[in-house]
Amino acid sequence: MAKSKIQFICQNCGSAFPRWSGKCDGCGDWNTLSEESPDTGIGANPGKTLSKGSPVKLVSLAGNVEEAPRIASGIKELDRATGGGFVQGSALLVGGDPGIGKSTLLMQASATIARQGHSVVYVSGEEAVAQVRLRAKRLGAIEANVGLAAETSVENIIATLETGPPPALVIIDSIQTLWTNQAPSAPGTVTQVRNSAQAMIAYAKKTGACVVLVGHVTKEGQIAGPRVVEHMVDAVMYFEGESGHHYRILRTVKNRYGPTDEIGIFEMSDKGLREVSNPSELFLGERNASAPGAAVFAGIEGTRPVLVEIQALVVQSTLGTPRRAVVGWDNSRLSMVLAVLEAHCGIRLGDHDVYLNVAGGYRIVEPAADLAVAAALVSSLCNAALPSDAVYFGEVSLSGAVRPVSQFAQRIKEAGKLGFTRATTPKPTGSKENTASIDLHPVTELTGLVAQIAAGKGAAGVAKAG
């Protein structure tokens, strides 16, 4: 009788190896390989004989197209991030740090959906029924139309769901606690997470219920478990926020039924999460307009304009290698802006420590913040405060030129709503009818802006100097 082959699976990335080793060659982590049988793990044997399949009916691609049926949650910021609500028959994966508010958000969403007459099932694998009820009472989210269970067996969960009509929404908190009889490994392992997620997704596709899976995140900020789970679901959202701040951001990174660049912003309180309809006021609420090294950036998140303060501190270094500390922006992007300032503007920062921070713990990912970062750096170096009523945005190229950015008018319109009267921007390429409320100071080169800030004149004369 042939000896059964054994393979070793990395519990972090899912890579399979024929023998054990201390370090995974796939992800580089140590002591993550676990022994599993090839009959149940990733890359399992399909068996010696395969049953003959049945042909499926092919349809034309040029058929009638209908919008995906959605269930609005009643929470506008959540509906914005999902693209208009939960799609029936879809599977969503929501990740975030422990205690960030994932369960709170989904508990509030389940209550608002239940108030619309839809049935909701909330399955908790981490808390007892009494604990979930206490949290729901504190949030004011107690609804009789929300079914509650504390269970970790996938087979038991699906059997319970099939006893009646399919619910509109099923929440699994969390996927790392589930286990299935199809895999002999412990809950939370790669095989268990993959098989459990596959079973819940199959239930969603078969019944038309929307299944929301809550996922833990690793210390690197990625959802724990195999990355294949993110490919299996229809949408992946991250719930972000800093422990020292009271706001939270729901960011969509994958969505088969909507945009992937939208965000929803919430404020955490003792009564749960509150929607923030105007995030710019939140990020600028504690701004010190007279301090040097602070520039207001007019950014875009999806279709939403967001104004946020960028803070810079440039001080003489006492170390052989100056510090470069960045919070909320790309470190490589800061190095590029520093190189452009030194090469084309004569700003010597090689013997200075540079600290850059995006106020409120917000994270910027678009290159349009280059101009605001450069203005904040020069302002701090020269100890000259920037005008309190000015905003900055524009992409800086390696040649020192300021490149145009998208959605120019939307940025200007949002700045005008918040009382800003001037804007240092790239040269506009479209219509100016939506920018009449703000005095524009377009720049084509970074050198003009640097000269005006260094002279203590702010941004008022940037257009002439550029």
C-alpha positions as CSV (number, residue, x, y, z in Angstrom):
1,M,0.0,0.0,0.0
2,A,1.4,3.4,-1.0
3,K,2.4,5.7,1.8
4,S,0.2,8.8,2.1
5,K,2.0,11.9,1.1
6,I,2.2,14.8,3.6
7,Q,2.5,18.4,2.7
8,F,3.3,21.5,4.9
9,I,1.2,24.6,4.5
10,C,2.2,28.1,5.5
11,Q,-0.5,29.4,7.8
12,N,0.2,33.0,6.7
13,C,0.3,32.9,2.9
14,G,-0.9,29.4,2.0
15,S,2.2,28.2,0.2
16,A,2.6,24.4,0.1
17,F,5.9,22.6,0.6
18,P,6.9,18.9,0.5
19,R,8.9,19.1,3.7
20,W,9.0,21.2,6.9
21,S,11.4,24.1,7.3
22,G,11.7,26.9,9.8
23,K,11.1,29.7,7.3
24,C,8.5,30.0,4.6
25,D,10.0,30.8,1.2
26,G,6.8,32.3,0.0
27,C,6.3,35.1,2.6
28,G,9.5,34.9,4.6
29,D,7.8,34.3,8.0
30,W,9.2,31.9,10.5
31,N,7.5,28.9,12.2
32,T,4.4,29.2,10.1
33,L,4.5,25.7,8.3
34,S,1.9,23.2,9.5
35,E,1.5,19.6,8.5
36,E,-1.7,18.8,6.6
37,S,-3.0,15.9,4.5
38,P,-3.2,16.6,0.8
39,D,-6.6,15.1,0.8
40,T,-8.1,18.1,2.6
41,G,-5.6,20.9,2.3
42,I,-4.8,23.4,-0.4
43,G,-4.0,21.6,-3.6
44,A,-6.0,18.5,-2.5
45,N,-6.2,15.4,-4.7
46,P,-9.4,15.3,-6.7
47,G,-9.5,11.5,-6.4
48,K,-8.7,8.7,-8.8
49,T,-12.0,8.9,-10.7
50,L,-14.0,11.9,-11.7
51,S,-17.7,11.8,-12.2
52,K,-18.9,12.9,-15.6
53,G,-20.3,16.4,-15.5
54,S,-23.4,17.7,-17.1
55,P,-23.3,20.4,-19.8
56,V,-24.5,23.8,-18.9
57,K,-26.6,26.1,-21.1
58,L,-24.6,28.8,-22.8
59,V,-26.2,32.3,-23.2
60,S,-25.2,35.2,-25.4
61,L,-23.1,37.9,-23.9
62,A,-25.3,40.5,-25.6
63,G,-28.3,40.0,-23.3
64,N,-30.4,42.2,-21.1
65,V,-28.5,43.8,-18.3
66,E,-30.1,44.6,-15.0
67,E,-28.8,46.5,-12.1
68,A,-27.7,44.3,-9.2
69,P,-30.5,44.3,-6.5
70,R,-29.3,46.1,-3.4
71,I,-30.5,46.5,0.2
72,A,-29.7,50.0,1.5
73,S,-28.4,49.9,5.0
74,G,-29.8,53.3,6.0
75,I,-26.3,54.4,6.9
76,K,-25.3,56.8,4.1
77,E,-21.5,56.5,4.7
78,L,-21.7,52.7,4.6
79,D,-23.9,52.8,1.5
80,R,-21.4,55.1,-0.1
81,A,-18.5,52.7,0.5
82,T,-20.4,49.7,-0.7
83,G,-21.6,51.5,-3.9
84,G,-25.3,51.9,-2.9
85,G,-26.0,49.2,-0.4
86,F,-25.5,45.4,0.1
87,V,-26.0,43.4,-3.1
88,Q,-28.2,40.3,-2.8
89,G,-26.3,37.1,-3.2
90,S,-22.9,38.7,-2.7
91,A,-20.1,38.1,-0.1
92,L,-18.2,41.0,1.6
93,L,-15.1,40.8,3.7
94,V,-14.6,43.5,6.3
95,G,-11.2,43.8,8.0
96,G,-9.7,46.0,10.6
97,D,-7.6,46.2,13.8
98,P,-9.0,44.7,17.0
99,G,-11.4,47.2,18.7
100,I,-11.6,49.5,15.7
101,G,-15.4,49.2,15.5
102,K,-16.1,46.5,12.9
103,S,-18.7,44.7,15.1
104,T,-20.2,48.0,16.2
105,L,-20.7,49.2,12.6
106,L,-22.2,45.9,11.5
107,M,-24.5,45.7,14.6
108,Q,-25.8,49.2,13.7
109,A,-26.3,48.3,10.1
110,S,-28.2,45.1,11.0
111,A,-30.5,47.1,13.2
112,T,-31.3,49.7,10.5
113,I,-31.9,47.0,7.9
114,A,-34.2,45.1,10.3
115,R,-36.2,48.3,10.8
116,Q,-36.9,48.3,7.0
117,G,-38.6,44.9,7.4
118,H,-35.7,42.7,6.2
119,S,-34.6,39.7,8.2
120,V,-31.0,39.7,9.5
121,V,-28.9,36.9,11.2
122,Y,-25.9,37.9,13.3
123,V,-23.6,34.9,14.1
124,S,-20.8,35.6,16.6
125,G,-17.9,33.2,17.0
126,E,-16.1,35.4,19.5
127,E,-18.8,36.5,22.0
128,A,-21.6,34.9,23.9
129,V,-25.2,35.8,23.2
130,A,-25.4,37.8,26.4
131,Q,-22.4,39.9,25.4
132,V,-23.8,40.7,22.0
133,R,-27.1,41.7,23.5
134,L,-25.4,44.1,26.0
135,R,-23.5,45.8,23.1
136,A,-26.7,46.1,21.1
137,K,-28.5,47.7,24.1
138,R,-25.7,50.2,24.5
139,L,-25.9,51.1,20.8
140,G,-29.7,51.3,20.7
141,A,-29.7,48.5,18.1
142,I,-32.0,45.9,19.7
143,E,-34.4,44.7,17.0
144,A,-36.7,41.6,17.2
145,N,-36.1,41.0,13.4
146,V,-32.4,40.3,14.0
147,G,-31.6,36.6,14.7
148,L,-28.6,36.0,17.0
149,A,-26.5,33.0,17.5
150,A,-23.1,32.1,19.0
151,E,-21.7,29.3,16.9
152,T,-18.4,28.4,15.1
153,S,-19.3,25.3,13.2
154,V,-20.0,26.0,9.5
155,E,-22.3,23.0,9.1
156,N,-24.4,24.1,12.1
157,I,-24.6,27.7,10.9
158,I,-25.8,26.6,7.4
159,A,-28.2,24.1,8.8
160,T,-29.7,26.8,11.0
161,L,-30.0,29.2,8.1
162,E,-31.7,26.6,5.9
163,T,-34.5,25.9,8.5
164,G,-36.4,28.9,7.2
165,P,-36.6,31.4,4.4
166,P,-33.2,32.9,3.5
167,P,-32.4,36.1,5.4
168,A,-31.5,39.3,3.6
169,L,-28.2,39.7,5.5
170,V,-26.0,37.3,7.3
171,I,-23.1,38.6,9.4
172,I,-20.3,36.2,10.4
173,D,-18.0,37.7,13.2
174,S,-15.4,36.5,12.5
175,I,-14.3,34.1,9.7
176,Q,-11.1,33.2,11.7
177,T,-13.2,31.5,14.4
178,L,-15.2,29.2,12.0
179,W,-14.3,25.6,11.4
180,T,-15.7,22.9,9.1
181,N,-15.6,19.1,9.2
182,Q,-14.1,19.0,5.8
183,A,-10.7,20.1,7.2
184,P,-8.9,18.4,10.2
185,S,-6.8,21.4,11.1
186,A,-7.6,23.9,13.9
187,P,-9.8,27.0,13.4
188,G,-7.9,30.0,12.0
189,T,-5.6,28.0,9.9
190,V,-5.3,28.6,6.1
191,T,-7.3,25.5,5.2
192,Q,-10.1,26.2,7.7
193,V,-10.5,29.8,6.8
194,R,-10.5,29.0,3.1
195,N,-13.0,26.1,3.4
196,S,-15.3,28.0,5.8
197,A,-15.3,31.1,3.5
198,Q,-16.0,28.9,0.5
199,A,-19.0,27.3,2.2
200,M,-20.5,30.6,3.3
201,I,-20.0,32.1,-0.2
202,A,-21.7,29.1,-1.8
203,Y,-24.7,29.6,0.5
204,A,-24.9,33.3,-0.5
205,K,-24.9,32.5,-4.2
206,K,-27.4,29.7,-3.8
207,T,-30.0,31.6,-1.7
208,G,-29.5,35.2,-2.7
209,A,-28.6,36.3,0.9
210,C,-25.8,38.8,1.4
211,V,-23.1,37.4,3.6
212,V,-20.7,39.7,5.4
213,L,-17.5,38.1,6.8
214,V,-15.5,39.9,9.4
215,G,-11.7,39.3,9.2
216,H,-8.8,40.0,11.6
217,V,-5.8,41.8,10.3
218,T,-2.1,41.0,10.8
219,K,0.5,43.3,12.2
220,E,1.3,44.4,8.6
221,G,-2.4,45.6,8.2
222,Q,-3.5,42.8,5.9
223,I,-6.5,40.6,6.5
224,A,-5.2,37.4,8.2
225,G,-5.5,34.1,6.4
226,P,-4.9,33.2,2.8
227,R,-5.1,35.9,0.2
228,V,-7.3,33.6,-1.9
229,V,-10.2,34.5,0.4
230,E,-10.0,38.1,-0.9
231,H,-10.2,36.8,-4.4
232,M,-13.3,34.7,-3.6
233,V,-15.5,37.4,-2.2
234,D,-17.2,40.2,-4.1
235,A,-16.0,43.1,-2.0
236,V,-13.2,43.8,0.4
237,M,-13.3,46.7,2.8
238,Y,-10.9,47.9,5.5
239,F,-12.0,49.7,8.6
240,E,-9.2,52.1,9.5
241,G,-8.5,54.5,12.2
242,E,-5.9,55.5,14.8
243,S,-6.4,54.6,18.5
244,G,-5.7,58.2,19.5
245,H,-8.4,59.7,17.3
246,H,-12.1,59.3,17.4
247,Y,-12.8,59.0,13.7
248,R,-12.9,55.9,11.6
249,I,-12.6,55.4,7.8
250,L,-14.3,52.5,5.9
251,R,-12.2,52.1,2.7
252,T,-13.2,49.9,-0.2
253,V,-10.3,48.1,-1.9
254,K,-12.3,45.7,-4.0
255,N,-15.9,45.9,-5.3
256,R,-17.3,43.9,-8.2
257,Y,-20.5,45.9,-8.0
258,G,-19.3,49.4,-7.4
259,P,-16.3,51.8,-7.3
260,T,-13.2,50.9,-5.4
261,D,-12.1,54.4,-4.5
262,E,-14.9,55.5,-2.2
263,I,-14.6,55.9,1.6
264,G,-17.1,56.3,4.4
265,I,-16.1,58.3,7.4
266,F,-17.5,57.8,10.9
267,E,-16.9,59.2,14.4
268,M,-16.7,56.9,17.4
269,S,-18.6,57.8,20.5
270,D,-20.0,56.1,23.6
271,K,-23.3,55.5,21.6
272,G,-21.5,53.9,18.7
273,L,-20.5,55.2,15.3
274,R,-21.8,58.5,14.0
275,E,-21.7,59.5,10.3
276,V,-19.5,62.4,9.3
277,S,-21.2,64.1,6.4
278,N,-18.5,66.8,6.0
279,P,-15.1,65.2,6.8
280,S,-13.1,68.4,5.9
281,E,-14.5,70.2,8.9
282,L,-13.4,67.2,11.0
283,F,-9.8,67.1,9.8
284,L,-9.5,70.9,10.0
285,G,-11.2,71.4,13.3
286,E,-8.1,71.8,15.5
287,R,-6.0,73.8,13.0
288,N,-3.6,76.4,14.1
289,A,-3.5,78.8,11.2
290,S,-0.6,80.9,12.4
291,A,1.9,78.0,12.8
292,P,4.6,77.6,10.2
293,G,4.9,74.3,8.4
294,A,1.2,73.7,7.9
295,A,-0.5,73.6,4.5
296,V,-4.1,72.7,3.7
297,F,-4.4,70.1,0.9
298,A,-7.5,69.8,-1.2
299,G,-7.7,66.1,-2.0
300,I,-10.2,63.7,-3.6
301,E,-11.4,60.3,-2.2
302,G,-13.5,58.7,-4.9
303,T,-16.1,61.3,-5.8
304,R,-15.7,63.1,-2.4
305,P,-13.4,66.2,-2.0
306,V,-11.6,66.2,1.4
307,L,-9.5,69.0,2.8
308,V,-6.9,68.0,5.3
309,E,-3.9,69.7,7.0
310,I,-0.4,68.6,6.2
311,Q,2.1,69.4,8.9
312,A,5.9,69.5,8.5
313,L,8.7,70.1,10.9
314,V,12.3,70.7,9.6
315,V,15.0,71.0,12.3
316,Q,18.8,70.8,12.4
317,S,19.9,67.2,12.8
318,T,22.4,66.1,15.5
319,L,22.8,62.7,13.9
320,G,25.1,61.5,11.2
321,T,22.1,60.3,9.2
322,P,19.1,62.7,9.5
323,R,15.7,61.3,10.4
324,R,12.9,61.0,7.9
325,A,9.6,60.3,9.7
326,V,6.3,60.2,7.8
327,V,2.8,59.5,9.2
328,G,-0.1,59.4,6.7
329,W,1.9,59.7,3.5
330,D,4.3,57.6,1.3
331,N,7.9,57.7,2.6
332,S,9.3,57.3,-0.9
333,R,7.2,60.2,-2.2
334,L,8.6,62.4,0.5
335,S,12.2,61.4,-0.5
336,M,11.3,62.4,-4.1
337,V,9.9,65.8,-3.1
338,L,13.0,66.5,-0.9
339,A,15.3,65.6,-3.9
340,V,13.4,67.9,-6.2
341,L,13.6,70.8,-3.7
342,E,17.4,70.3,-3.4
343,A,18.1,69.8,-7.1
344,H,15.9,72.5,-8.6
345,C,15.1,74.9,-5.8
346,G,18.4,75.1,-3.9
347,I,16.8,73.9,-0.6
348,R,19.4,72.0,1.3
349,L,17.8,69.5,3.7
350,G,20.6,66.9,3.8
351,D,21.6,68.0,7.4
352,H,18.1,68.4,8.7
353,D,15.6,66.1,10.3
354,V,12.3,66.0,8.5
355,Y,9.0,65.1,10.1
356,L,5.8,64.9,8.1
357,N,2.3,64.3,9.5
358,V,-1.2,64.3,8.0
359,A,-3.4,65.8,10.7
360,G,-6.1,63.6,12.2
361,G,-4.4,60.3,11.3
362,Y,-5.8,60.5,7.8
363,R,-3.8,58.8,5.1
364,I,-3.2,60.3,1.6
365,V,-2.5,58.1,-1.4
366,E,-2.8,60.5,-4.4
367,P,0.2,62.4,-5.8
368,A,-1.7,65.6,-5.9
369,A,-0.4,66.3,-2.4
370,D,3.1,66.9,-3.6
371,L,2.6,70.7,-3.8
372,A,1.1,71.0,-0.3
373,V,3.9,68.9,1.1
374,A,6.6,71.0,-0.6
375,A,4.9,74.2,0.7
376,A,4.8,72.8,4.3
377,L,8.4,71.8,4.2
378,V,9.7,75.2,2.9
379,S,7.4,77.0,5.4
380,S,8.9,75.1,8.3
381,L,12.4,75.6,7.1
382,C,12.0,79.3,6.7
383,N,9.8,79.6,9.8
384,A,7.2,81.5,7.7
385,A,3.5,80.7,8.2
386,L,1.5,80.1,5.1
387,P,-1.7,82.2,4.5
388,S,-4.5,80.8,6.6
389,D,-7.0,81.1,3.7
390,A,-5.0,79.2,1.1
391,V,-5.2,75.6,-0.1
392,Y,-2.6,73.7,-2.2
393,F,-2.7,70.8,-4.6
394,G,-0.7,69.7,-7.6
395,E,1.7,66.9,-8.6
396,V,5.4,67.7,-8.7
397,S,7.5,66.0,-11.4
398,L,11.2,65.1,-11.1
399,S,12.0,68.1,-13.3
400,G,10.4,70.5,-10.8
401,A,7.3,71.2,-13.0
402,V,3.9,71.2,-11.4
403,R,1.6,68.9,-13.3
404,P,-2.3,69.2,-13.4
405,V,-4.5,66.9,-11.4
406,S,-8.0,65.5,-11.9
407,Q,-11.2,66.9,-10.6
408,F,-9.9,70.4,-10.4
409,A,-13.3,72.2,-10.0
410,Q,-14.5,69.8,-7.2
411,R,-11.4,70.6,-5.1
412,I,-11.9,74.4,-5.5
413,K,-15.6,74.2,-4.8
414,E,-15.0,72.3,-1.5
415,A,-12.4,74.8,-0.5
416,G,-14.8,77.7,-1.2
417,K,-17.5,76.1,1.0
418,L,-15.1,76.0,4.0
419,G,-14.1,79.7,3.7
420,F,-10.8,79.5,1.8
421,T,-10.3,82.4,-0.7
422,R,-7.1,81.5,-2.5
423,A,-5.6,78.4,-4.0
424,T,-2.1,77.5,-5.2
425,T,-2.6,75.0,-8.0
426,P,-1.3,73.8,-11.3
427,K,-2.4,75.7,-14.4
428,P,-6.1,74.9,-14.9
429,T,-6.9,73.1,-18.2
430,G,-10.7,73.2,-18.1
431,S,-13.5,75.7,-17.6
432,K,-13.1,78.3,-14.9
433,E,-16.8,78.9,-14.3
434,N,-16.8,76.8,-11.1
435,T,-13.7,78.5,-9.6
436,A,-14.9,82.1,-9.6
437,S,-15.3,82.1,-5.8
438,I,-11.5,81.5,-5.1
439,D,-8.5,83.5,-6.3
440,L,-6.4,81.1,-8.2
441,H,-2.6,81.3,-8.2
442,P,-1.4,78.8,-10.8
443,V,2.2,77.7,-10.8
444,T,4.1,75.8,-13.5
445,E,7.4,75.4,-11.6
446,L,8.1,74.7,-8.0
447,T,10.8,77.3,-7.8
448,G,8.4,80.3,-7.9
449,L,6.4,79.0,-4.9
450,V,9.6,78.3,-2.9
451,A,10.9,81.9,-3.6
452,Q,7.7,83.5,-2.4
453,I,7.5,81.4,0.8
454,A,11.2,82.1,1.6
455,A,10.6,85.8,1.2
456,G,7.8,85.7,3.7
457,K,5.2,86.7,1.1
458,G,3.1,83.5,1.3
459,A,1.4,82.4,-1.8
460,A,-0.2,85.7,-3.0
461,G,2.5,86.4,-5.6
462,V,3.1,82.8,-6.8
463,A,1.7,83.4,-10.3
464,K,4.0,86.2,-11.1
465,A,7.1,84.5,-9.7
466,G,6.3,81.2,-11.5
